[in-house]
Amino acid sequence: MRRLFTVLTIVLIASTSQAFAQRPVSAADATAIKETALNYIEGWYEGSVKIVASDWIDYLHLAKYDGRWVIVNVLWELKPATSDTNTAEQQARRVEGQILTSTALPAVRLQFDNKFKYVGNQSFILYDNARVEQYFFVDADGQGRIKRLYWVQFEGYLPNNTETYNYKVNKTVNLGGLSFIADAYARNIKDNSGRPGSDGSRARAFLESKGYRMASDDIISQRLVHLVDEPKRNELMIIYTEDLSVMKLTAADVTEGGRAAARWDEVSKGLLERAVRDLKILR
């Protein structure tokens, strides 16, 4: 049998068939059901279980015919995304007023200036490799147009891989006793929306679902990354973003070859100063 490449949770469930109603499932039958369910996932299309995969759920109805288990019906549905839920992972983190508290990976409290409003959080599995929790604090007008934003992300690789975080380090800053890798970038989010399904695209979709969007398509962001553990498999990422149009600039203006490219050092320095001014890291 081919090996599974997707981590699955397989739960044996009682069939609705008459045969199941008349007698309990024997150990041999239970083994056969599980075996055929695995074959179904791998492409053999045999089995009788409820299968919970990373993105979907299959419900397989079985009957025993001529000594073998066969599928008589298959139903499936997409797994609902988790948002603002009380999962075990999110119970390790909470927001009270202007303070986001994390009890692990890392244990830290982040305090945001009163100008920023907490608008919610979401969690998801990123590309089947990492678990992500995102928290959002925005400074927006009455129409939901974001002038400034803090996007906080707790991320860690899953046990199904051996990946590690590897960043090019040009600058570091110390905040509240934690070392952060610091880099900045400008982007037009309409022309450069990023990879579909990325954490950035999911963040924008979440904010839009809450009635918020950036005031313009041209933004400038300060990224701060703290690697939580020595294996470098968990990180705390804080992204502070501003509407670039306030400076009468576009992303193209401050990138290489742009009319204001020579001002990049000045612009990015001011951005970092504002990012750390309205955020306090408490231990």
Contacts in CASP RR format, 6 or more apart in sequence:
PFRMAT RR
TARGET T0000
AUTHOR 0000-0000-0000
METHOD contacts of the structure
MODEL  1
MRRLFTVLTIVLIASTSQAFAQRPVSAADATAIKETALNYIEGWYEGSVK
IVASDWIDYLHLAKYDGRWVIVNVLWELKPATSDTNTAEQQARRVEGQIL
TSTALPAVRLQFDNKFKYVGNQSFILYDNARVEQYFFVDADGQGRIKRLY
WVQFEGYLPNNTETYNYKVNKTVNLGGLSFIADAYARNIKDNSGRPGSDG
SRARAFLESKGYRMASDDIISQRLVHLVDEPKRNELMIIYTEDLSVMKLT
AADVTEGGRAAARWDEVSKGLLERAVRDLKILR
1 38 0 8 1.000
1 39 0 8 1.000
1 42 0 8 1.000
2 42 0 8 1.000
4 38 0 8 1.000
4 41 0 8 1.000
4 42 0 8 1.000
6 41 0 8 1.000
6 53 0 8 1.000
6 54 0 8 1.000
6 128 0 8 1.000
7 54 0 8 1.000
7 158 0 8 1.000
7 160 0 8 1.000
8 41 0 8 1.000
8 51 0 8 1.000
8 52 0 8 1.000
8 53 0 8 1.000
9 51 0 8 1.000
9 52 0 8 1.000
10 34 0 8 1.000
10 37 0 8 1.000
10 38 0 8 1.000
10 49 0 8 1.000
10 50 0 8 1.000
10 51 0 8 1.000
10 52 0 8 1.000
11 49 0 8 1.000
11 50 0 8 1.000
11 51 0 8 1.000
11 52 0 8 1.000
12 25 0 8 1.000
12 30 0 8 1.000
12 33 0 8 1.000
12 34 0 8 1.000
12 49 0 8 1.000
13 49 0 8 1.000
13 50 0 8 1.000
14 20 0 8 1.000
14 25 0 8 1.000
15 48 0 8 1.000
15 61 0 8 1.000
15 62 0 8 1.000
15 63 0 8 1.000
16 61 0 8 1.000
17 61 0 8 1.000
17 62 0 8 1.000
17 63 0 8 1.000
17 72 0 8 1.000
19 63 0 8 1.000
19 64 0 8 1.000
25 33 0 8 1.000
29 64 0 8 1.000
29 69 0 8 1.000
32 68 0 8 1.000
32 69 0 8 1.000
33 47 0 8 1.000
33 48 0 8 1.000
33 49 0 8 1.000
33 62 0 8 1.000
33 69 0 8 1.000
34 49 0 8 1.000
35 47 0 8 1.000
36 44 0 8 1.000
36 46 0 8 1.000
36 47 0 8 1.000
36 48 0 8 1.000
36 62 0 8 1.000
36 69 0 8 1.000
37 46 0 8 1.000
37 47 0 8 1.000
37 48 0 8 1.000
37 49 0 8 1.000
37 51 0 8 1.000
37 60 0 8 1.000
39 45 0 8 1.000
39 46 0 8 1.000
39 47 0 8 1.000
40 46 0 8 1.000
40 47 0 8 1.000
40 51 0 8 1.000
40 58 0 8 1.000
40 60 0 8 1.000
40 71 0 8 1.000
41 51 0 8 1.000
41 53 0 8 1.000
41 58 0 8 1.000
45 71 0 8 1.000
46 69 0 8 1.000
46 70 0 8 1.000
46 71 0 8 1.000
47 60 0 8 1.000
47 62 0 8 1.000
47 69 0 8 1.000
47 70 0 8 1.000
47 71 0 8 1.000
48 60 0 8 1.000
48 61 0 8 1.000
48 62 0 8 1.000
48 69 0 8 1.000
48 71 0 8 1.000
49 58 0 8 1.000
49 60 0 8 1.000
50 57 0 8 1.000
50 58 0 8 1.000
50 59 0 8 1.000
50 60 0 8 1.000
51 57 0 8 1.000
51 58 0 8 1.000
51 60 0 8 1.000
52 79 0 8 1.000
53 79 0 8 1.000
54 79 0 8 1.000
54 125 0 8 1.000
54 128 0 8 1.000
55 78 0 8 1.000
55 79 0 8 1.000
56 76 0 8 1.000
56 77 0 8 1.000
56 78 0 8 1.000
56 79 0 8 1.000
57 76 0 8 1.000
57 77 0 8 1.000
57 78 0 8 1.000
57 79 0 8 1.000
58 74 0 8 1.000
58 75 0 8 1.000
58 76 0 8 1.000
59 74 0 8 1.000
59 75 0 8 1.000
59 76 0 8 1.000
60 71 0 8 1.000
60 73 0 8 1.000
60 74 0 8 1.000
61 71 0 8 1.000
61 72 0 8 1.000
61 73 0 8 1.000
61 74 0 8 1.000
61 75 0 8 1.000
62 69 0 8 1.000
62 70 0 8 1.000
62 71 0 8 1.000
62 72 0 8 1.000
63 69 0 8 1.000
63 70 0 8 1.000
63 72 0 8 1.000
64 70 0 8 1.000
81 122 0 8 1.000
81 124 0 8 1.000
82 122 0 8 1.000
82 123 0 8 1.000
82 124 0 8 1.000
83 121 0 8 1.000
83 122 0 8 1.000
83 123 0 8 1.000
83 206 0 8 1.000
84 120 0 8 1.000
84 121 0 8 1.000
84 122 0 8 1.000
85 123 0 8 1.000
87 123 0 8 1.000
89 123 0 8 1.000
89 131 0 8 1.000
89 133 0 8 1.000
90 121 0 8 1.000
90 123 0 8 1.000
90 133 0 8 1.000
92 102 0 8 1.000
92 103 0 8 1.000
92 104 0 8 1.000
92 105 0 8 1.000
93 100 0 8 1.000
93 101 0 8 1.000
93 102 0 8 1.000
93 103 0 8 1.000
93 133 0 8 1.000
93 135 0 8 1.000
93 154 0 8 1.000
94 100 0 8 1.000
94 101 0 8 1.000
95 101 0 8 1.000
95 118 0 8 1.000
95 120 0 8 1.000
95 121 0 8 1.000
95 135 0 8 1.000
97 118 0 8 1.000
98 111 0 8 1.000
98 112 0 8 1.000
98 113 0 8 1.000
98 114 0 8 1.000
98 116 0 8 1.000
98 118 0 8 1.000
98 137 0 8 1.000
99 109 0 8 1.000
99 110 0 8 1.000
99 111 0 8 1.000
99 112 0 8 1.000
99 282 0 8 1.000
100 109 0 8 1.000
100 110 0 8 1.000
100 112 0 8 1.000
100 118 0 8 1.000
100 135 0 8 1.000
100 152 0 8 1.000
101 108 0 8 1.000
101 109 0 8 1.000
102 108 0 8 1.000
102 109 0 8 1.000
102 110 0 8 1.000
102 154 0 8 1.000
102 236 0 8 1.000
105 154 0 8 1.000
105 156 0 8 1.000
105 228 0 8 1.000
105 229 0 8 1.000
105 234 0 8 1.000
105 236 0 8 1.000
106 178 0 8 1.000
106 226 0 8 1.000
106 228 0 8 1.000
106 236 0 8 1.000
107 283 0 8 1.000
108 178 0 8 1.000
108 236 0 8 1.000
108 281 0 8 1.000
108 282 0 8 1.000
108 283 0 8 1.000
109 281 0 8 1.000
109 282 0 8 1.000
109 283 0 8 1.000
110 152 0 8 1.000
110 238 0 8 1.000
110 279 0 8 1.000
110 280 0 8 1.000
110 281 0 8 1.000
110 282 0 8 1.000
111 279 0 8 1.000
111 280 0 8 1.000
111 281 0 8 1.000
111 282 0 8 1.000
112 118 0 8 1.000
112 137 0 8 1.000
112 150 0 8 1.000
112 278 0 8 1.000
112 279 0 8 1.000
113 277 0 8 1.000
113 278 0 8 1.000
113 279 0 8 1.000
115 139 0 8 1.000
115 148 0 8 1.000
115 278 0 8 1.000
116 137 0 8 1.000
116 138 0 8 1.000
116 139 0 8 1.000
116 148 0 8 1.000
116 150 0 8 1.000
116 278 0 8 1.000
117 137 0 8 1.000
117 138 0 8 1.000
117 139 0 8 1.000
117 140 0 8 1.000
118 135 0 8 1.000
118 136 0 8 1.000
118 137 0 8 1.000
119 136 0 8 1.000
119 137 0 8 1.000
119 138 0 8 1.000
119 207 0 8 1.000
119 210 0 8 1.000
119 212 0 8 1.000
120 135 0 8 1.000
120 136 0 8 1.000
120 206 0 8 1.000
120 210 0 8 1.000
121 133 0 8 1.000
121 134 0 8 1.000
121 135 0 8 1.000
121 136 0 8 1.000
122 133 0 8 1.000
122 134 0 8 1.000
122 202 0 8 1.000
122 206 0 8 1.000
123 131 0 8 1.000
123 132 0 8 1.000
123 133 0 8 1.000
123 134 0 8 1.000
124 131 0 8 1.000
124 132 0 8 1.000
124 202 0 8 1.000
125 131 0 8 1.000
125 132 0 8 1.000
125 158 0 8 1.000
126 132 0 8 1.000
126 155 0 8 1.000
126 197 0 8 1.000
126 198 0 8 1.000
126 199 0 8 1.000
127 197 0 8 1.000
128 158 0 8 1.000
128 160 0 8 1.000
129 157 0 8 1.000
129 158 0 8 1.000
129 160 0 8 1.000
129 161 0 8 1.000
129 163 0 8 1.000
130 155 0 8 1.000
130 156 0 8 1.000
130 157 0 8 1.000
130 158 0 8 1.000
130 163 0 8 1.000
131 155 0 8 1.000
131 156 0 8 1.000
131 158 0 8 1.000
132 153 0 8 1.000
132 154 0 8 1.000
132 155 0 8 1.000
132 156 0 8 1.000
132 199 0 8 1.000
133 153 0 8 1.000
133 154 0 8 1.000
133 155 0 8 1.000
134 151 0 8 1.000
134 152 0 8 1.000
134 153 0 8 1.000
134 199 0 8 1.000
134 202 0 8 1.000
134 203 0 8 1.000
134 206 0 8 1.000
135 151 0 8 1.000
135 152 0 8 1.000
135 153 0 8 1.000
136 149 0 8 1.000
136 150 0 8 1.000
136 151 0 8 1.000
136 152 0 8 1.000
136 203 0 8 1.000
136 206 0 8 1.000
136 207 0 8 1.000
137 149 0 8 1.000
137 150 0 8 1.000
137 152 0 8 1.000
138 146 0 8 1.000
138 148 0 8 1.000
138 149 0 8 1.000
138 150 0 8 1.000
138 207 0 8 1.000
138 212 0 8 1.000
139 146 0 8 1.000
139 147 0 8 1.000
139 148 0 8 1.000
139 149 0 8 1.000
140 146 0 8 1.000
140 147 0 8 1.000
140 212 0 8 1.000
141 147 0 8 1.000
141 215 0 8 1.000
144 211 0 8 1.000
144 212 0 8 1.000
144 213 0 8 1.000
145 212 0 8 1.000
145 213 0 8 1.000
145 214 0 8 1.000
145 215 0 8 1.000
146 207 0 8 1.000
146 212 0 8 1.000
146 213 0 8 1.000
146 214 0 8 1.000
146 215 0 8 1.000
146 241 0 8 1.000
146 243 0 8 1.000
147 215 0 8 1.000
147 242 0 8 1.000
147 243 0 8 1.000
147 246 0 8 1.000
148 240 0 8 1.000
148 241 0 8 1.000
148 242 0 8 1.000
148 243 0 8 1.000
148 274 0 8 1.000
148 278 0 8 1.000
149 207 0 8 1.000
149 214 0 8 1.000
149 239 0 8 1.000
149 240 0 8 1.000
149 241 0 8 1.000
149 242 0 8 1.000
150 238 0 8 1.000
150 239 0 8 1.000
150 240 0 8 1.000
150 278 0 8 1.000
150 279 0 8 1.000
151 203 0 8 1.000
151 238 0 8 1.000
151 239 0 8 1.000
151 240 0 8 1.000
151 241 0 8 1.000
152 236 0 8 1.000
152 237 0 8 1.000
152 238 0 8 1.000
152 239 0 8 1.000
153 199 0 8 1.000
153 235 0 8 1.000
153 236 0 8 1.000
153 237 0 8 1.000
153 238 0 8 1.000
153 239 0 8 1.000
154 234 0 8 1.000
154 235 0 8 1.000
154 236 0 8 1.000
154 237 0 8 1.000
155 199 0 8 1.000
155 234 0 8 1.000
155 235 0 8 1.000
155 237 0 8 1.000
156 233 0 8 1.000
156 234 0 8 1.000
156 235 0 8 1.000
157 163 0 8 1.000
157 164 0 8 1.000
157 233 0 8 1.000
157 234 0 8 1.000
163 233 0 8 1.000
164 231 0 8 1.000
164 232 0 8 1.000
164 233 0 8 1.000
165 225 0 8 1.000
165 227 0 8 1.000
165 232 0 8 1.000
165 233 0 8 1.000
165 235 0 8 1.000
166 232 0 8 1.000
167 181 0 8 1.000
167 225 0 8 1.000
167 227 0 8 1.000
169 181 0 8 1.000
170 183 0 8 1.000
171 181 0 8 1.000
171 182 0 8 1.000
171 183 0 8 1.000
172 179 0 8 1.000
172 180 0 8 1.000
172 181 0 8 1.000
172 182 0 8 1.000
173 179 0 8 1.000
173 180 0 8 1.000
173 182 0 8 1.000
173 224 0 8 1.000
173 272 0 8 1.000
173 276 0 8 1.000
174 180 0 8 1.000
175 224 0 8 1.000
175 276 0 8 1.000
175 279 0 8 1.000
175 281 0 8 1.000
176 280 0 8 1.000
176 281 0 8 1.000
176 282 0 8 1.000
176 283 0 8 1.000
177 281 0 8 1.000
177 283 0 8 1.000
178 226 0 8 1.000
178 236 0 8 1.000
178 281 0 8 1.000
179 226 0 8 1.000
180 224 0 8 1.000
180 225 0 8 1.000
180 226 0 8 1.000
180 238 0 8 1.000
181 223 0 8 1.000
181 224 0 8 1.000
181 225 0 8 1.000
181 226 0 8 1.000
181 227 0 8 1.000
182 222 0 8 1.000
182 223 0 8 1.000
182 224 0 8 1.000
182 272 0 8 1.000
183 222 0 8 1.000
183 223 0 8 1.000
184 220 0 8 1.000
184 221 0 8 1.000
184 222 0 8 1.000
184 223 0 8 1.000
184 268 0 8 1.000
184 271 0 8 1.000
184 272 0 8 1.000
185 220 0 8 1.000
185 221 0 8 1.000
185 223 0 8 1.000
186 218 0 8 1.000
186 219 0 8 1.000
186 220 0 8 1.000
186 221 0 8 1.000
186 244 0 8 1.000
186 251 0 8 1.000
186 254 0 8 1.000
186 255 0 8 1.000
187 218 0 8 1.000
187 219 0 8 1.000
187 220 0 8 1.000
187 221 0 8 1.000
187 251 0 8 1.000
188 217 0 8 1.000
188 218 0 8 1.000
188 219 0 8 1.000
188 250 0 8 1.000
188 251 0 8 1.000
188 252 0 8 1.000
189 204 0 8 1.000
189 214 0 8 1.000
189 217 0 8 1.000
189 218 0 8 1.000
189 219 0 8 1.000
190 217 0 8 1.000
191 217 0 8 1.000
192 251 0 8 1.000
193 201 0 8 1.000
193 204 0 8 1.000
194 200 0 8 1.000
194 201 0 8 1.000
195 201 0 8 1.000
204 213 0 8 1.000
207 213 0 8 1.000
214 241 0 8 1.000
214 243 0 8 1.000
215 243 0 8 1.000
215 245 0 8 1.000
216 243 0 8 1.000
216 244 0 8 1.000
216 245 0 8 1.000
218 243 0 8 1.000
218 244 0 8 1.000
218 245 0 8 1.000
218 249 0 8 1.000
218 250 0 8 1.000
218 251 0 8 1.000
219 241 0 8 1.000
219 242 0 8 1.000
219 243 0 8 1.000
219 244 0 8 1.000
219 251 0 8 1.000
220 241 0 8 1.000
220 242 0 8 1.000
220 244 0 8 1.000
220 251 0 8 1.000
220 254 0 8 1.000
220 267 0 8 1.000
220 268 0 8 1.000
220 271 0 8 1.000
221 239 0 8 1.000
221 240 0 8 1.000
221 241 0 8 1.000
221 242 0 8 1.000
221 271 0 8 1.000
222 239 0 8 1.000
222 240 0 8 1.000
222 241 0 8 1.000
222 268 0 8 1.000
222 271 0 8 1.000
222 272 0 8 1.000
222 275 0 8 1.000
223 237 0 8 1.000
223 238 0 8 1.000
223 239 0 8 1.000
224 237 0 8 1.000
224 238 0 8 1.000
224 239 0 8 1.000
224 240 0 8 1.000
224 275 0 8 1.000
225 235 0 8 1.000
225 236 0 8 1.000
225 237 0 8 1.000
225 238 0 8 1.000
226 235 0 8 1.000
226 236 0 8 1.000
226 237 0 8 1.000
227 234 0 8 1.000
227 235 0 8 1.000
228 234 0 8 1.000
228 235 0 8 1.000
228 236 0 8 1.000
238 275 0 8 1.000
238 279 0 8 1.000
240 271 0 8 1.000
240 274 0 8 1.000
240 275 0 8 1.000
240 279 0 8 1.000
242 271 0 8 1.000
242 274 0 8 1.000
244 250 0 8 1.000
244 251 0 8 1.000
244 254 0 8 1.000
247 267 0 8 1.000
249 260 0 8 1.000
249 267 0 8 1.000
252 258 0 8 1.000
253 259 0 8 1.000
253 260 0 8 1.000
253 261 0 8 1.000
254 260 0 8 1.000
254 261 0 8 1.000
254 263 0 8 1.000
254 264 0 8 1.000
254 267 0 8 1.000
255 261 0 8 1.000
255 264 0 8 1.000
260 267 0 8 1.000
END
